Amino acid sequence: MLLTITNDVAPGSLHAATDLGYLLHKNPTRAHELKLSFGTAHLFYTEATASRCTVCLLLDIDPISLVRGKGRQDSRDVPYVNDRPYVASSFLSTAISKTMGTAMSGRCKDRPELAELPLNLTVAIPVLPCRGGEVLLRRLFEPLDYDIEVTSAPLDERFLEWGQSPYLNLRLTKQTTVAELLSHLHVLIPVLDDDKHYWVAEGEVDNILRRGEGWLAGHPEHNLIMRRALKNKRDLYGPALERLAVVDDVPPNENDAMIESIESVSERPGSLNERRLQHVVKTLKEHAVHRVVDLGCGEGRLLRLLLDDQQFTQISGMDVSQSVLKRAARRLNLEKLPRLVRERLTLFQGSLVYRDQRLCGYDAATLIEVIEHLDAERLSTLEKIVFGFARPDVVIVTTPNIEYNVNYIGFAPGQFRHDDHRFEWTRAEFKEWASRVGTEYGFTFTHSAIGDEHESLGSPTQMVVFRKVNATEIKEVNP
């Protein structure tokens, strides 16, 4: 059983490829060996230069110990001849945690700054069992933004009529941290195999949640991952899914109350939020769209307005928080809606930093006061997902105009409207971002104001409408 991880470094980089050795706490000039209950793990480097470094984890499993020794699988009769010594399974997952556990936890004693450094990593697993085939493998790794190469070999080259082997050869490539990569492999390899060699008890839930922190809850297949990782034990995966549910409710913020108070006076005949949502609906109607997905839908205020208009035949709301979606369902009175109205609406949990097929096929996507809650790295991923992967014809984005904040009594210079905001942009900054995104992904854009405008400070909310450039338009622009 073999796993290789390669770190490639471009010429002129400030870091060497061999920095991988510091992260793994394994010197590239030495071979390393660790005895395990079911065999021996060998860790060694096949190349270690400034531009390229490859580490190999070779797991030599004793098949006799699987039947007679401590490595015996739980409550099963294991034949002496089986595929376990040769395929990537939970044995490999265990070996990763035993030999690379410090790196997987995101610590680097000698060079702590390396732990947060995204590297150009490539993983190769030559014999991977996958109950669900390539389709399932892609469902698990594509949302995590890996470039994937999958091949298979015939069962026997002498007898091609026997068909292809059920085992896959996998190659994953991504710019990411070593800790994130190892966490993905540790959790997902046994999920693909749909088996584990050890007894799965309640402590396994804590292990999965710890290794899945930061990515598992928002994964579109988190239900399947958790169920398989816990060997389909209902008494474990049911409560585990409840623990996994993202509870990202923002605590009450005194700035919210302050702004609401100001809006109730200065923004009549409706609050700024009401005017914002009405403006979005009006814009969607002007673009003659019918299928709309509201990304970061919250408690469903925009969805309610869309449901009231027959032009919108397919309406979806996505949010990362299951509890928020439940409140949206209550607010929309989902269970009591007429059947024809109810059939137009879908609510689903998801994340804007994962490629998810459920985001595709819409005429328009809306991001209403969402982007300012994301840090720079996640905003960049959102751009790839929405504009590069989902690619609706129209994308509407609204965000606060920080220039306007001085109109709010009690706000200090540079103060954001909410503690959870990672940034707030000026009008020029928002236009600059929209121009870059449009150029990179093939969208035109228009910028507009929402709310009462100040002569020099603009409006409290600003909106950009992106419109996808089709092939005909590109030809007209570039004859």
N, C-alpha and C positions, 0 to 999 in steps of 0.2 A: 504494500500500500504506500503510495507516494504522493506528496504534495510539494510543489515548488512555488516560491514567491520571488519575483524579480523586481528590483528597483532600478529604473532607468533614469539617468540624469542628463539633461541637455548640456552641451558644451558651454562653458562660461558660468555655470551655476556656482553659487556660493557654497553649496553642499556637495559632498561626495556620495556616490551610490553606496559605499561601504558604511555610511551612517546607519544603514539597516542593522548592522551588527550591534551598534550601541543600543538601538531600540529593543532588539531581541535579547540583549545581555549575553550574546554568544559571539566570541572572537572568530572572525572569518578564517584565521590561520589554523584553527584547531577543529577536530571532529568531536562531537559531544554525544554522550550516550546516557540514557535514563532507563532504568529497569522499571517496568510496570507489571501489574498483576497478571496481565494477559500477554506480555511479550516485552520487547525492547524498542524504544524510540531512539533513532539515530538522527542527529541534526548536523548537517555539514554544508559547506559552500562549494559549488562547482565553478563559480567565477566570482572574483572580488576585485574589481578595478574602480577607478574614480568615476567612470561613466555607467558601469553596469555591475550589479551584484545579485547573485541568485543563491537563495538558501533552500535546501531540501530537507523535508521531514520524511524519513523513511521509517515505516512502522512494521516491525517484524513480529507477527503474531504467532504464538504457539497454539496450533489447532487442538492439541491435546488438553491444554489448560482450559479451553472453552468448554470442554465436556466434563473434566474432572476437577479443575482447579477453581481459583477465586474468580476467574474471568467468565465463569459459566453464566449464560443468560438466564434471566429470571423465569422460573416456572415453565421451562421449555426443554424438550428433548432435542439436543443439537447433535446432528450426525458428525462423525469424524471428518468426513469430506464435505466441505461447504465453501461458500464464497467469501466468508468473513476475512480471511487473511489477505485477500487480494483487492478488496473494494473499499472505497471511501464510505465509512459508516460512523456510528457513534464512537467506535474505537479511535478513529482519527480525531473526532471532536474532543475526546478526552485527552488524547496526546497533545493536541494544540494547547489546551488549558494547562497541562502539566509542564510542557516545555517552553511555552510562550506566555504564561499567565501574567507576568509583570507587564509585558508589552500590551497585552489585551486590556489591562486595567488602565492603560494610558500613562504609565510612569516610565521615566528614564533617569536612572540615578546619576550617570556621568554627564549626560547632555539633556537636561530636562526640557530645553526649548524644542528638541526634536519631536517630543511626544505630540505636539499640536501641529506639526508640519505636514501638509498634504504631499505625498510622494506619488510618483508615476508607477503604480504597482500593477503587476500582472501575475495572476494565479493560474496554475495549471494542475488539474486533477485528471489523470488519465483513465481511471476506471471508476465511474460514479453510478451507483444504482439510483434510479429515479422512478418511483412508482407514480406514474402520471406523465412520464416521458418529457420530451423537450418542451412541450407546451407548459407543463407545470413548472419546469425549471425557469423558463422565461417569466412566468407569472411571479416568481419569487425574487429574481434578481434584477429584472428590468426596472421595476419601480425604484430600486436602489441606485439607478443610474449607471449600471455597469455596461460596458461593451462586451457582448457575449459571442463566443464562437463555440458551437457544439457540433461534434461529429460522432459517428458510431462506426463500428467495424462489423463485417459479416461474422456469424457464429463460427464458420469454418470456411476459409478461402477455397478449400477443395470441394465444398458442397454449398455453392451459393444459393441453391434452392431452399436451404434451411433458413434463409433470411438473415436479418441483422441481429446483432447482439442486443440484449436489453440494457446493456451498460453504455454510458455515454462518456466521451472525452470532452472535458470542459476547460475552457480558457476564459478568464475574466480579466478585464482591464478597467482601471479607474484611477483617477487622481484623488487620493483619500489618505487618511491617517492609517498607520498600521493597526492601531487599536480598533478603529471602526471595521477595517477589513477582517480582522481576526474574530471580532464579535459576530459579524455576519456569517462567517464560515462555521463558527462554533455552534450557532443556533440552527442554521439552515441545512447543514449536511445531514444530520439525523432526520430532519423533516423530509428531505427528498427520499431518503431510504425508507421512511415511515416505520422505523424500528429503533430500539435502543437495547444495548447489551446488558444493562443494569436495571435493577428494580427502581421504578419511578414512584417516588413518594412526594409528600407535600413540600419537602425541601427543594425539589426540582423546580417548583413554581418560582421560588425566590431566585434560583440560579438563572432561569430564563428571563425573568423581569430585570435582573441586574445586567445581564449581557445584552438585553434588548433595549436598554434605556436610551432614549433619544431617537429611536427609529422604529421600534416594533409597533408601538401604539398607533402610529399613523400609516402603517403599511396596509395597503388594500386587502391583503390576504392574511391579516393578523389572526382572524378566527381559525383558518386552516392551520397556520403555523402553530398556534397554541395548542390546538386539538391534537395534532400529530406529535408535537414535542412532548406531550403528556400521555402519549400512547392511547389516546381516545378514552381515557378514564374520565367519565362524566363528572364524578365527584371532585375531580381536580381541575379540569379545564373550565367548568362553569364558573366557580368562584375566581379562577385565575383571570378570566375575561373581564369580570367585574373589577378586579384590581387593575387590570391593564387599561380600562377605559380612561381616556384623558379627561381630567377635570381641570380645565384651564379657565374657569370662571374668573374674571377680573374682579378683585375686591373693590368695594366702593371707594371712589376717589373724590375727594372734596372738590377737585377741579371740575368734575362732571356736573356736580350740582351748581357750581358757579356759572359754568357756561350755559346750562339749561335755564338758569335764572335770567341771564343776559338775553338769551335767544327769545325767551317768552315775552320780553319787552321790545327788543330791537328788531326781531324778525317776524313780527305779525304780518299777515294773518295766519302764519303757521311757523312751527319751530324750524330751525335750520335743517334738522334731519328730515322732516316732512318735505321741505322744499327740495332737498337733495334727492330723495327717492322719487318724487314726482318728476324732477328733471331727468333722471335716469330712465324712467318709464317713457317719457316723451321722446327721448333720444332713441330708444329701442324701437318705438313705433315709427319714427321717421326713417329708420333704416330698414323697415319692413321685415324684421326678423320674426320667426315663429318659435324657434327652439332656443331656450335660454337656460344657462346654468349660472347660479349665483354662488361664487366661490368665497367661502367664509361667510355663509348666509346668516350666522347668528340665530336670533330668535324668529327670523322669517318675516320681517317687516316688508322687505321688497317682494318676497314671494306672495304675500297677501295681495299687494297691488297688481301683480302680474296675473294672479288667478282671477281677479275681477275683470280682466280684459280678455275677450274671446280671441284676439289676434294671436295670443301666445298659447300654442297648442301643446307644447312640451316644456315643462318647467321643472328644473331640478335645483335643489339646494344642497351644498356640500359644506361640512364643517368638521374640524378636527376633534371637537368635543361631543361625545355621545350625550352628555347631560344637556348641553345646549340644544342639540337636535330634539331631545325629548320635550324641552320647553317650547321649541318651535312647533312641534306637533300639537301640543296643547293650545298654543296661541292661535294656530290655524284651525283648531277644532277639527283635526284631521279625520277622526273616526265618524264624525257626523256630517261631513261634507257629502253632497249628492255624488252618486257614483261617477257620472260623467266628469264632474269637476275633479274628483279625487284621482281619476285615471290620468289627469294631465300633470300631476305633481309627484315628484320623487324626492325623498330625503335620504342622504347617505353620508356615512362617516368617511373621511379621507383627508389627505394632507396635500398641500400645494408643493411639497418638495419630493413627491414620488410620481413617477410615470404611472398613470392609472387609466386604463382603457375607458372607464366610465366618464372621463372628461372629454372624450372625443364625440364628434357627430353633432355638435350644436352650432346654430347660426351665430350665437353671441355668448360671451362670458362677461360677467360683471365682478369687479373687485371693489367693493364699496367700503372705504376706510379700512383697508386691510394691509396694504404694503408697508405702512409705517410701523407695523408691529413686527417686522422681520429685520434681522440683522443683515449685513451686506452679503454674506455668503449664501444665506437662505433666499434672499431676494434674487440673487443671480440664478439660483436653481429654479425659482418660480418662473423667471423669464424663460428658461429652457422648456419648462413643462407647459406653460400656457401658450407661448408664442411659437415655440419650436416643435412641440409634441402635439398638443391638442389642436392648435391653429384654427379657432373659429373665425368666421368672416369679420366679426366685430368684437372688440374688447373695450370695455368701459372701465376706467380706473378713476376713483376719486381719492383725494388725500387732503389733509389740512394745509392751508397756506400760512406758514409761520410768521410771515410779515404782518398778518392781521392780528396776531395774538396780543399786541400792545393795547388793543381796544378793550381787552378784558381786564376789568378792575382787579388788582391784586396779583397780576401775573408779573413775575420778575423778567428782566430782559433775557431772551433765549430760552425761557421756560416752555416745555412742551405741554400740550393739552391733556396728556395722560401719562402716568408713570410708566406704562407699558410700551410707550412709543420708543422705537429705537432711533428715529429721526423724524424731523418735519422739514419740508423743503420750501424754499422760496419759489416764486413763479418761474424764475429763470432756471433754477435747478430742476424743477419738474419737467420743463420743456426740454432741457438738455438730456435728461434721462429718457424721455419719450423719443427724442430724435435718435439716440443711440440704439434703443431697442427696435425702433422702426426700421432703421438702416440694416441692423444685423439680421432681422427675421423677416423682412419684406412686408412692412406695414406703413401706411401713411398715417398721420395723426392730426387732430385738431385740438386746441386747448381752449377751454372756456371757464367762466366763473359761475359759482353758485352762491346765492345769498346777496345781501345788500353790499354794494361795492363802495369802498373808500377811495377817494380820489387818487391817493398815492400808494396806499397799502393793498389795494385790491379787495377781493372777497374772502370770506372766512374759509370757503371750500373751493378747491380747484378740480377740474375734471379734464381728462384726456380721453378722446375717443380714437381708438386705433381701427383702421380698416385694412384688411388684407389686400395686398396687390396681387391680382391674378395675372396669368400669362399674357392675356390680351393687352392689359394695361401696361405691362412691362415692355411689350413690343412697341406700343404707341410712344412710350417715353424714350425708348432707345431704338429708333427706326433703323 
